[in-house]
Amino acid sequence: MNSMAIDRRQMLLGTLAFVGATALRPEFAAAGTSAAYVTAARLADGSFGILLLSADGAILREVPLSARGHDIAIDQTSGRVVVFARRPGAFAVSFELNNATPPHVFTPGEGRHYFGHGSFSQDGRLLYASENDIATGMGVIGIYDVARSFKKIGEHSTFGMGPHEIMLLADGKTIACGNGGLDTTPVAGRENLNVDSMQPSLTFVDAESGKLLSKHEMTGDVQSLSIRHVTQDAKGVVWFGGQWEGSPSETPPQIVGSVGLDRPFKLLEPQGKGGDDLKGYIGAMAVSNDGRFIAASAPKAGHVLYVDTETATVIGRSNLKDVCGLAAEGTRDFAASSGFGIIRYETAQASTISERALQDIAFDNHLRRIA
């Protein structure tokens, strides 16, 4: 136990050295003013980058990355974008949509690593990021001052372990934190260290004060359901997708559900094979622009699940191999991207509208729409 504690405190120094030694190359494509989507990807030469895509999926701009990226935060007012390293990475990259100046790299600081997700404040002055306190294994929300080149100015607790996606809710005051409940360290890579004792939770935290407003924990038969991704519907209800860490034979009938500040967890009612058909893993969540429909991707199963939030029922399911990235498109439609370079446009009833394949491109887990 003591040696692991030493590893927790020392390992990030090597991670930060790696970031400095593999600094980003200059951008090799001009800024595009008609970009509709942002995603991380593995490029044709095997390197990693950020892609800005047109509405029909054409590549307009590439921003190089020194390692694999994960999710994207966008300040729609200023056009500023931040892409986070994949867990347990220790770098984030900021750039402007309409300015081809070199991107800016920043880090979470000593003793921290990113979990791959973050969210801007409504006025764009602050960036919130999900992070790990490596020494204790507890989750924190890193707070960054955008105007000061993303200088870290503070932290809040997520009141749980292993936070993955965090989201500033529509009220502009509350951060929803999907605490996966899993202990990880850079020295262990992506290995989970406490599956037998994990305690997933979804917490609501006051963005200004850091006060815990509400905490909901997975217990009983679903204690091994790690909460990973979150989104919010038109009525303010938070929807989440989980990752099952227990025995495959005990996968819950559903791994998508909802929760609220004063509303307990409620998993969707099973339809058909349910959780088993989703292979126990939801890779991304998105909400339609009218706030009524939720999309949840299951990359291991190759499915996208579409849910009507008013009835809490599954209304459609599409098939796309290694699908993960999701974003709203139009009022009630969605775009979905896959690890095989396919971007597909679908209705909330899972009917295909159109599809585009990019040769030798592997889209990463998340896809974000530029307003």
C-alpha positions, -999 to 999 in steps of 0.1 A, spaced: 0 0 0 28 24 8 46 17 -24 14 25 -44 11 58 -25 46 67 -35 38 58 -71 7 80 -70 28 110 -60 57 105 -83 42 91 -115 27 124 -128 62 140 -131 71 115 -158 37 121 -175 43 159 -176 78 153 -190 63 133 -218 39 161 -227 68 186 -229 90 162 -249 62 157 -275 51 192 -280 25 199 -307 36 205 -343 22 236 -360 -12 232 -375 -11 220 -410 -45 231 -423 -61 265 -425 -90 274 -401 -124 266 -415 -153 290 -409 -179 265 -418 -170 238 -394 -199 219 -378 -183 192 -357 -151 187 -336 -137 153 -328 -104 136 -319 -91 109 -342 -63 87 -353 -51 100 -386 -40 81 -417 -3 81 -408 -10 67 -373 -6 100 -355 -34 116 -335 -52 149 -341 -83 170 -337 -106 172 -368 -129 200 -377 -156 186 -400 -182 203 -422 -219 195 -418 -216 167 -443 -185 152 -427 -157 166 -448 -124 174 -431 -118 212 -430 -90 215 -405 -65 193 -386 -49 202 -353 -21 177 -343 -20 160 -309 10 144 -292 -11 115 -279 -47 103 -281 -75 128 -273 -109 121 -258 -137 146 -253 -142 183 -264 -154 214 -246 -166 243 -267 -174 278 -257 -200 286 -284 -198 324 -279 -161 328 -283 -154 298 -306 -128 285 -282 -123 247 -281 -105 225 -255 -97 189 -262 -87 167 -232 -62 138 -232 -76 103 -228 -76 90 -192 -51 90 -175 -35 117 -197 -21 150 -183 -25 175 -210 -53 195 -227 -52 215 -259 -69 248 -266 -74 265 -299 -98 289 -317 -122 278 -344 -117 308 -366 -80 315 -359 -52 294 -372 -27 305 -345 -8 276 -328 -28 257 -302 -21 262 -265 -12 232 -243 -19 232 -205 -18 206 -177 -36 197 -145 -6 203 -123 15 180 -101 -4 151 -86 -33 153 -110 -44 137 -143 -74 143 -165 -103 119 -170 -110 132 -205 -139 156 -200 -147 192 -191 -172 220 -195 -170 258 -199 -189 282 -177 -218 299 -194 -199 332 -197 -168 314 -210 -145 328 -183 -139 294 -166 -132 259 -177 -141 229 -154 -123 196 -159 -127 162 -143 -95 152 -126 -79 126 -103 -61 135 -70 -35 107 -76 -24 106 -39 -59 100 -25 -77 85 -55 -105 110 -51 -121 130 -79 -117 168 -83 -131 194 -106 -102 215 -118 -110 252 -124 -91 272 -150 -91 309 -158 -95 311 -196 -82 346 -200 -50 337 -182 -40 310 -207 -60 284 -187 -42 290 -155 -55 267 -128 -71 288 -101 -89 262 -79 -105 229 -74 -138 215 -61 -144 179 -49 -166 157 -70 -175 138 -38 -166 105 -54 -139 85 -70 -130 82 -107 -151 111 -121 -155 107 -159 -179 131 -176 -188 163 -158 -214 187 -172 -224 223 -163 -262 221 -163 -286 245 -180 -290 266 -148 -253 276 -152 -248 270 -115 -247 233 -110 -222 207 -122 -233 171 -126 -204 146 -120 -205 111 -132 -183 94 -106 -174 60 -120 -163 48 -86 -131 33 -99 -96 40 -86 -69 46 -113 -34 59 -114 -10 67 -142 14 39 -131 -14 14 -136 -25 29 -169 -62 21 -176 -64 -7 -151 -91 -3 -125 -77 -10 -90 -108 -14 -68 -135 -32 -88 -146 -53 -58 -152 -22 -36 -161 4 -62 -188 29 -53 -202 47 -83 -223 79 -78 -237 109 -95 -232 141 -76 -246 176 -81 -220 203 -70 -224 240 -68 -201 255 -94 -192 286 -74 -189 273 -39 -181 237 -45 -208 227 -20 -223 192 -24 -260 197 -34 -270 161 -38 -254 126 -41 -269 95 -55 -250 62 -52 -253 29 -71 -260 1 -45 -271 -35 -43 -273 -54 -76 -261 -24 -96 -231 -14 -74 -208 -25 -102 -224 -1 -128 -198 26 -132 -214 59 -142 -195 73 -172 -214 98 -194 -242 123 -188 -265 147 -206 -296 167 -197 -330 168 -212 -355 197 -217 -370 192 -182 -337 193 -165 -334 156 -158 -299 142 -161 -295 110 -182 -265 88 -177 -249 58 -194 -229 32 -175 -201 7 -178 -207 -27 -162 -176 -38 -142 -191 -70 -127 -195 -105 -141 -208 -104 -177 -235 -129 -167 -249 -104 -142 -251 -74 -165 -282 -54 -156 -311 -55 -181 -304 -18 -188 -274 4 -183 -290 38 -193 -310 57 -167 -320 91 -153 -315 110 -120 -322 145 -107 -312 167 -78 -341 154 -57 -348 124 -79 -333 89 -73 -316 67 -99 -340 51 -123 -328 27 -150 -347 23 -182 -371 -7 -183 -355 -36 -202 -367 -42 -238 -355 -73 -255 -320 -83 -243 -313 -49 -228 -279 -45 -212 -266 -78 -225 -273 -65 -260 -253 -34 -253 -223 -54 -241 -223 -36 -208 -209 -3 -220 -222 31 -231 -195 52 -248 -213 86 -252 -246 104 -246 -263 132 -265 -296 151 -263 -316 163 -293 -317 201 -298 -353 202 -286 -343 183 -255 -368 155 -258 -347 126 -272 -315 110 -258 -290 90 -278 -266 65 -262 -239 47 -281 -227 12 -273 -195 8 -292 -187 -28 -281 -222 -39 -294 -222 -16 -324 -255 0 -315 -270 35 -309 -300 35 -285 -326 63 -289 -348 72 -259 -379 93 -256 -374 111 -223 -411 119 -219 -420 82 -218 -386 69 -207 -388 42 -234 -365 31 -262 -379 42 -295 -352 31 -319 -319 12 -322 -294 15 -351 -264 -7 -360 -230 8 -367 -198 -11 -360 -176 6 -333 -200 35 -330 -192 59 -302 -193 97 -309 -227 114 -308 -240 149 -314 -274 166 -320 -281 175 -356 -311 196 -364 -341 196 -341 -345 159 -334 -318 142 -354 -283 130 -345 -248 125 -360 -229 93 -350 -192 86 -356 -173 53 -356 -138 40 -351 -139 30 -388 -141 66 -401 -179 66 -407 -201 96 -398 -238 88 -401 -269 110 -397 -299 94 -382 -334 103 -369 -343 97 -333 -362 66 -345 -329 52 -359 -336 57 -396 -305 66 -416 -306 100 -433 -271 99 -449 -236 85 -443 -200 94 -452 -168 73 -448 -134 89 -444 -106 65 -455 -79 56 -430 -95 78 -403 -105 64 -369 -128 87 -350 -123 87 -313 -150 84 -286 -167 118 -288 -182 141 -313 -193 177 -305 -215 200 -326 -205 236 -332 -235 259 -329 
